[in-house]
Amino acid sequence: MNVTPCPNFNHRRSDAPVRFCPNCSKVVNATIPVKQCSEELHARARMNRSKYCVNCGKQLIK
C-alpha cells in the first residue's frame, strides 16, 4: 500500500477506476492506459473541481 498525504480514497483501493488521482495526479491504477482527452472533457472535470485529469494526468486547475 502506498503512503500518501493525499486524502483521495483511490490511493487506498486495489482496483481504482481511474489511472490518475484527481487531487495529486499520482498514478493510482497503472493497468488503465493513458487516454487522450479533449478540452471538453477537461472543462467538465474542472467544473467537478478536479485539479488533475483522471485520464491523462494533466493539471487542470492551478
N, C-alpha and C positions, 0 to 999 in steps of 0.2 A: 504494500500500500504506500502510495506517495504521500509525504507530509507536505502540506502546502498551507500558507496563511489565507488562501482564497476560501471564502465561505460557500462557494457554489458546490452543490451536492454531487455534481457529475464527477468530481475528483474521487469520491468515495464509492462510486458504482463500478462494478466489474464489467458492466455492459452499457456504458453510457451511450445514449442515442445520437450523440454529435461527436465530431472529431475534435473540435477546439472548444475550450471553455469561453463563454461569452463575457466573463469578468476579467480574466487574466491572459487569455489566448494560449495557454499551455495545452498540449495535446492530451485529451482525456480518453480517446479511443483511437489508437493508431491503426486499427483494422478498417476503418472507414476511409475511403480515398478522398483526397482533396478535390473539391469541386470548384468549377469556375462560376463565379457569381455575376449577377447583373447589378447595376445601380439601383434598380427597382427592389431587388431583394435586400440590398444594403439599406435602402431607405426604410423598408419595413422593419428591419432589425433595429435601426436607430429609434424608430417610433416605440419599439418594445424596450428601449433603454439598454440594449446590448452594447457594451463597449467594444467588443470584437465580434467579427463574423464567426459563427459556429461551423461554417462550411470551408472557408478559405483562410481564416485567422487574421484577416486584415483589420487594422484599427479603424473603428467607425466613429468614435467619439473621443475627442482629445481632452 
